[in-house]
Amino acid sequence: MSKYEEKTILITGASSGIGKAIAFDFAKKNVKKIIMVARSKSKLDQVYEELKNICEAEVYSCDISIKESVSKMKNEIEKKDKIDVLINNAGFGIFGSVKDQTIEDIESVMATNYFGMIYCIKNFLPSMMKNRSGHIINIASLAASFGIPMMAPYCASKYAMLGFSESLYYELKGTGVKVTVISPIAVKTNFFNNQSFNNKFVHKFGYVLDPRKVSKAVINSINSPRFEITVPFFVRGAVWLKHTIPFIINPIIDKSFKKYMP
Ligand SMILES: NC(=O)c1ccc[n+]([C@@H]2O[C@H](COP(=O)([O-])OP(=O)(O)OC[C@H]3O[C@@H](n4cnc5c(N)ncnc54)[C@H](OP(=O)(O)O)[C@@H]3O)[C@@H](O)[C@H]2O)c1
């Protein structure tokens, strides 16, 4: 029996992009069940129609930035299922300077990307700890290690996710519950369709990943002891360089991203 069989996987943000790719890749691994979460029920239903032929699946419409909604979802799910793998993937970014973004814009990014992750962890961790088994996988970004101009709230939410996850990783050692962070570079998804990007950002990237590259890293993380996995793996070198020779790397970051500023 593979390590995947008999596992129930919950994926937030599974109606599109990286989350959808993760759902399909796990489905091919013969997992017990995949529970897909997002706000739009109609988008989830479309994915469900494709996935149900490969694997047992279920969808939950839930806005993870609302604490009470996550708690309600947990109560419904735990009536019949035990979550073995929680994948905190739902998230979005708003492109714009700190001067131009409203406080509400900034709060909304934090509410989904950071607090949404916390609400899911706080709801599903107790049963994992009780069973002395589980895996929490948080989809961060390379923006958890680089402050990108015009993406301050997004970078802050991912730095926060990385820091929280690292503390939790140490706290949970020996409990049977594992924590992994996956940090990809830019990925070709609906992420850049947010109107704030105004089509001016993604097309200028030279190298954009296919979401399946990220889902492959997620699948492999099930059997990996590593805490943070960058995708592709070699960008780990860029993070190391930034911390080691910031006086060379920071001007390069500055120059590369400043051109996107109005
Ligand atoms: N694309 C990239 O370049 C890139 C790079 C590194 C990391 N990431 C991270 O990867 C994750 C997935 O993004 P993606 O690129 O796959 O984007 P995407 O295609 O836009 O997918 C985002 C998913 O999150 C869901 N979602 C958004 N807000 C939600 C909320 N409040 N509650 C529940 N679900 C919510 C969306 O569905 P609904 O709108 O229906 O809720 C959708 O299913 C994000 O955390 C993102 O930060 C992306």
The ligand as a Gaussian input file, in Angstrom:
#p B3LYP/6-31G(d) Opt

LIG

0 1
 N        0.317000      31.953000      -9.451000
 C        1.474000      32.277000      -8.913000
 O        2.358000      32.907000      -9.547000
 C        1.794000      31.840000      -7.505000
 C        3.149000      31.784000      -7.116000
 C        3.457000      31.403000      -5.827000
 C        2.442000      31.085000      -4.935000
 N        1.132000      31.166000      -5.331000
 C        0.100000      30.843000      -4.342000
 O       -0.624000      29.701000      -4.777000
 C       -1.916000      29.716000      -4.208000
 C       -2.942000      29.374000      -5.293000
 O       -2.962000      30.431000      -6.235000
 P       -3.175000      30.194000      -7.803000
 O       -1.987000      30.751000      -8.471000
 O       -3.567000      28.794000      -8.094000
 O       -4.375000      31.218000      -8.054000
 P       -5.867000      31.032000      -8.622000
 O       -5.863000      30.218000      -9.860000
 O       -6.445000      32.390000      -8.643000
 O       -6.590000      30.156000      -7.475000
 C       -6.929000      30.699000      -6.226000
 C       -7.915000      29.748000      -5.542000
 O       -8.167000      30.244000      -4.220000
 C       -9.587000      30.347000      -4.025000
 N       -9.818000      31.403000      -3.030000
 C       -9.422000      32.712000      -3.083000
 N       -9.827000      33.380000      -1.988000
 C      -10.493000      32.468000      -1.214000
 C      -11.151000      32.536000       0.045000
 N      -11.229000      33.689000       0.739000
 N      -11.725000      31.422000       0.539000
 C      -11.665000      30.252000      -0.141000
 N      -11.053000      30.118000      -1.330000
 C      -10.487000      31.223000      -1.860000
 C      -10.137000      30.635000      -5.426000
 O      -11.504000      30.270000      -5.593000
 P      -12.726000      31.310000      -5.288000
 O      -12.338000      32.615000      -5.931000
 O      -13.936000      30.682000      -5.887000
 O      -12.817000      31.395000      -3.815000
 C       -9.261000      29.676000      -6.243000
 O       -9.763000      28.366000      -6.148000
 C       -2.092000      31.109000      -3.578000
 O       -1.930000      31.021000      -2.172000
 C       -0.963000      31.925000      -4.173000
 O       -0.536000      32.942000      -3.314000
 C        0.780000      31.517000      -6.596000

